[in-house]
């Protein structure tokens, strides 16, 4: 990318309320011209008053710190993962995810799939550090030779307890950004 600062500035606008209108316009354009045009022409769509409401069910927020030297990045990341994994207990995970209680309190005895700190190596020279907390996931991994990626993923926005209609998109992104902030602070 020729202008990383410009791209970052554009990405930061996604958590602003004005984004909702633009996202709605994009969805409307696709739905009303690409999909409904086969059943109703534009005049019939307008006469009927039929409208769609949009919701966000999954979302992801990420940050990419850049390193000049790839070897330095690998060294730092490996040390951070080794030193942090052993200190991640349930209260720390609850703090990272901004939760009051641990997930899975519905009587199921096996919580291993809902609450976990995992290190994976899906291919050579890639370490993937994941924290699972119900429908929320925090990940840290190398992305290319000089970039780390820290991301928060909500697999079902109901877990954030802020609503999932498109009007709540800025709150969803803000909560994911706060999780990434707490995650990187804990790793620091």
C-alpha positions in Angstrom: 0.0 0.0 0.0 1.4 3.3 -1.0 -0.3 5.3 1.8 -0.7 3.2 5.0 -1.6 6.2 7.1 -4.4 7.0 4.7 -5.7 3.5 4.8 -5.6 3.6 8.6 -7.6 6.8 8.6 -10.3 5.2 6.3 -10.4 2.1 8.6 -10.9 4.3 11.7 -14.0 5.8 10.1 -15.7 2.4 10.3 -16.5 3.0 13.9 -18.2 6.3 13.3 -22.0 6.7 13.2 -21.9 8.1 9.6 -20.7 4.7 8.5 -24.1 3.2 9.1 -25.7 5.3 6.4 -23.0 4.3 3.9 -23.2 0.6 4.8 -27.0 0.8 4.4 -26.7 2.4 1.0 -24.3 -0.4 -0.2 -26.6 -3.1 1.1 -29.7 -1.4 -0.4 -28.0 -1.0 -3.8 -27.1 -4.7 -3.8 -30.5 -6.0 -2.5 -32.8 -3.7 -4.5 -31.0 -3.7 -7.8 -29.1 -7.0 -7.8 -31.6 -9.3 -6.1 -35.2 -8.0 -6.1 -35.1 -6.7 -9.6 -36.0 -10.2 -10.7 -39.2 -10.2 -8.7 -40.2 -6.5 -8.7 -39.1 -3.6 -10.9 -37.9 -0.4 -9.1 -41.3 1.3 -9.4 -43.1 -1.7 -7.8 -40.5 -1.8 -5.0 -41.1 1.9 -4.2 -44.9 1.6 -4.3 -44.9 -1.4 -2.0 -42.8 0.3 0.7 -41.1 -2.9 1.4 -37.7 -2.4 3.1 -35.1 -4.7 4.5 -33.4 -4.2 7.9 -29.8 -5.2 8.2 -28.0 -6.9 11.1 -24.4 -7.8 11.9 -23.9 -11.3 13.0 -20.1 -11.7 12.7 -17.4 -9.1 12.9 -13.6 -8.8 13.1 -11.3 -6.0 14.1 -7.5 -6.2 13.7 -4.3 -4.3 14.1 -1.0 -4.8 12.3 2.2 -3.6 14.0 5.0 -3.5 11.5 8.6 -4.6 12.1 11.7 -3.6 10.1 13.4 -6.9 10.7 11.4 -10.1 10.4 13.7 -12.1 12.6 13.2 -9.5 15.4 9.4 -9.9 15.0 9.6 -13.7 15.3 11.8 -13.4 18.4 9.6 -10.9 20.1 6.4 -12.8 19.3 7.7 -16.2 20.4 8.8 -14.8 23.7 5.5 -13.0 24.3 3.5 -16.1 23.6 5.7 -18.3 25.9 5.6 -15.8 28.8 1.9 -14.9 28.5 0.2 -18.2 28.0 0.9 -19.5 31.5 -0.5 -16.4 33.1 -3.9 -16.5 31.3 -6.3 -17.7 34.0 -10.1 -17.3 33.9 -10.2 -13.9 35.7 -7.6 -12.5 33.2 -9.6 -13.9 30.2 -12.8 -12.4 31.6 -11.0 -9.0 31.8 -9.6 -9.3 28.2 -13.0 -10.1 26.8 -14.9 -7.6 29.0 -17.1 -10.3 30.5 -18.6 -10.6 34.0 -18.7 -14.4 34.0 -17.2 -17.2 32.0 -19.1 -18.6 29.0 -21.0 -21.8 29.0 -22.8 -21.4 32.3 -25.8 -23.4 31.0 -25.1 -26.6 32.9 -22.7 -28.2 30.4 -19.9 -29.9 32.2 -17.3 -29.5 29.4 -16.3 -25.9 28.9 -13.1 -26.7 27.0 -14.5 -25.6 23.6 -15.9 -22.4 25.1 -12.8 -21.3 27.1 -9.3 -22.0 25.8 -5.8 -20.6 25.2 -4.4 -22.4 22.2 -1.1 -22.2 20.3 -1.3 -23.7 16.8 1.3 -24.1 14.1 -0.8 -24.8 10.9 2.2 -24.5 8.7 6.0 -24.0 9.1 7.1 -20.7 10.4 3.6 -19.6 11.5 2.6 -19.4 15.1 -1.1 -18.7 15.8 -2.0 -17.8 19.4 -5.7 -18.0 20.0 -7.9 -17.2 23.1 -11.5 -18.5 22.9 -14.2 -17.2 25.2 -17.5 -18.5 24.1 -18.4 -16.8 20.8 -15.4 -14.4 21.1 -11.9 -15.0 19.9 -8.7 -13.1 20.2 -5.8 -14.0 17.9 -2.2 -13.0 17.4 -0.1 -14.3 14.5 2.5 -13.3 12.0 1.2 -12.0 8.7 4.0 -11.9 6.2 7.6 -11.4 7.0 7.3 -8.0 8.8 3.8 -7.7 10.3 2.0 -9.2 13.3 -1.7 -9.3 13.4 -3.8 -8.9 16.5 -7.5 -9.4 16.0 -10.7 -9.8 17.9 -13.5 -11.8 16.3 -17.1 -12.1 17.4 -18.7 -15.2 15.9 -22.2 -14.2 17.0 -22.7 -10.5 18.0 -25.3 -11.5 20.7 -22.2 -12.3 22.8 -21.3 -8.6 22.9 -24.7 -7.6 24.4 -25.0 -4.4 22.5 -27.5 -5.4 19.8 -26.8 -6.6 16.3 -28.8 -4.3 14.0 -26.7 -2.2 11.7 -27.3 0.9 13.8 -25.2 -0.7 16.5 -22.2 -1.3 14.2 -20.0 1.5 15.8 -20.6 -0.1 19.3 -19.7 -3.6 17.9 -16.4 -2.3 16.4 -15.6 -0.2 19.5 -16.0 -3.3 21.8 -13.8 -5.4 19.5 -11.2 -2.6 19.4 -11.3 -2.4 23.2 -10.7 -6.2 23.4 -7.7 -5.9 21.0 -6.4 -3.0 23.2 -6.7 -5.1 26.4 -5.1 -8.1 24.6 -2.1 -6.2 23.4 -1.6 -4.5 26.8 -1.7 -7.9 28.5 0.9 -9.2 26.0 3.0 -6.1 26.5 
